Amino acid sequence: MSIFNQHSAELLILLFFIITYIFSVTEKLADWKGTVAYYTNHFKGTLLEKMMPLLLINILFFETITFLLLVIGSYFLAFENSLIVAKIGLELSALTLLIFLIGQRIAKDYTGAMNITVYFILNCIGIYLLT
């Protein structure tokens, strides 16, 4: 017996990323000035420092679209047994994580890059399970 359908692992991975992205978007929007200041300082001395507000708007766009696709994909996976939207959501999530990885490497934040790797591995497992 399962509280989910035959896609328990996939749904739990989707739920993990839904929680991750909704908190990320909410935190950025709730303290926009603080977020811009934090990331401007984080990328101090790099080519990204002066572009931070524009870059954060782009990141918010990717995170929001990813979140929506994951929510819709979870619905279709749970109730319609359709994998495609969930898979597209996780694929966009992987691209978003790669953008984060590039940023952490530019900032020479190797610990941050390593942390993103853990999310990326789980993301790839989710894509694999949906394939």
C-alpha positions in Angstrom: 0.0 0.0 0.0 1.2 3.5 -0.8 -0.1 7.0 0.1 0.9 8.0 -3.4 0.4 6.1 -6.7 3.1 4.0 -8.4 5.2 7.2 -8.7 6.0 7.7 -5.0 9.7 8.5 -5.5 9.1 10.8 -8.4 6.3 12.7 -6.5 8.5 13.1 -3.5 11.4 14.5 -5.6 9.0 16.9 -7.2 7.7 17.9 -3.8 11.2 18.5 -2.6 11.9 20.9 -5.4 8.5 22.5 -5.1 9.3 23.4 -1.5 12.8 24.5 -2.5 11.7 26.8 -5.2 8.7 28.4 -3.4 10.9 29.2 -0.4 13.6 30.6 -2.7 11.2 32.8 -4.6 9.4 34.0 -1.5 12.6 34.9 0.4 13.9 36.9 -2.6 10.6 38.8 -3.0 10.1 39.4 0.8 13.5 41.1 1.2 14.4 42.3 -2.3 16.8 45.0 -1.2 18.5 42.6 1.2 18.8 40.0 -1.5 20.3 42.4 -4.0 22.8 43.6 -1.3 23.7 40.1 -0.3 24.3 38.9 -3.9 26.1 42.1 -4.9 28.5 41.5 -2.1 28.7 37.8 -2.9 29.8 38.6 -6.5 32.0 41.6 -5.5 34.9 42.0 -7.9 33.3 39.9 -10.6 31.6 40.9 -13.9 28.3 40.0 -12.3 28.4 42.5 -9.5 26.9 45.5 -11.4 24.3 43.3 -13.1 22.8 41.8 -9.9 19.3 43.3 -10.0 18.8 42.2 -13.6 20.3 38.8 -12.9 18.0 38.3 -9.9 14.9 39.1 -11.9 16.0 36.5 -14.5 16.6 33.9 -11.7 13.2 34.7 -10.2 11.6 34.2 -13.6 13.3 30.8 -14.0 12.5 29.7 -10.4 8.8 30.8 -10.7 8.3 29.0 -14.0 10.1 25.9 -12.7 7.9 26.0 -9.6 4.7 26.2 -11.6 5.8 23.4 -13.9 6.6 21.2 -11.0 3.3 21.8 -9.3 1.3 21.2 -12.5 3.5 18.2 -13.3 2.9 16.8 -9.8 -0.8 17.0 -10.4 -0.6 15.3 -13.8 1.7 12.6 -12.4 -0.5 11.9 -9.4 -3.9 12.1 -11.0 -3.5 11.6 -14.7 -0.4 9.3 -14.7 1.2 11.7 -17.2 4.9 12.2 -16.9 5.7 14.9 -19.5 5.0 18.1 -17.5 6.9 16.8 -14.4 9.8 15.9 -16.6 9.9 19.3 -18.3 9.7 20.9 -14.8 12.7 18.9 -13.6 14.6 19.6 -16.8 14.1 23.3 -16.3 15.1 22.9 -12.7 18.4 21.3 -13.8 19.1 24.2 -16.1 18.3 26.6 -13.2 20.7 24.7 -11.0 23.4 24.9 -13.7 22.9 28.7 -13.8 23.4 28.7 -10.0 26.5 26.5 -10.3 28.0 28.9 -12.9 27.4 31.8 -10.5 29.0 30.0 -7.6 32.0 29.2 -9.7 32.4 32.8 -10.9 32.2 33.9 -7.2 34.8 31.2 -6.3 32.3 29.9 -3.7 33.3 26.3 -4.0 31.3 25.2 -1.0 28.2 26.7 -2.5 28.9 25.0 -5.8 29.3 21.7 -4.0 25.9 22.2 -2.3 24.3 22.8 -5.6 25.7 19.5 -6.8 23.6 17.6 -4.3 20.5 19.2 -5.6 21.6 18.6 -9.1 22.1 14.9 -8.5 18.7 14.5 -6.9 17.2 16.4 -9.9 18.9 14.1 -12.4 17.6 11.1 -10.5 14.1 12.5 -10.8 14.5 13.0 -14.5 15.8 9.5 -14.9 12.8 8.1 -13.0 10.5 10.0 -15.3 12.2 8.7 -18.4 
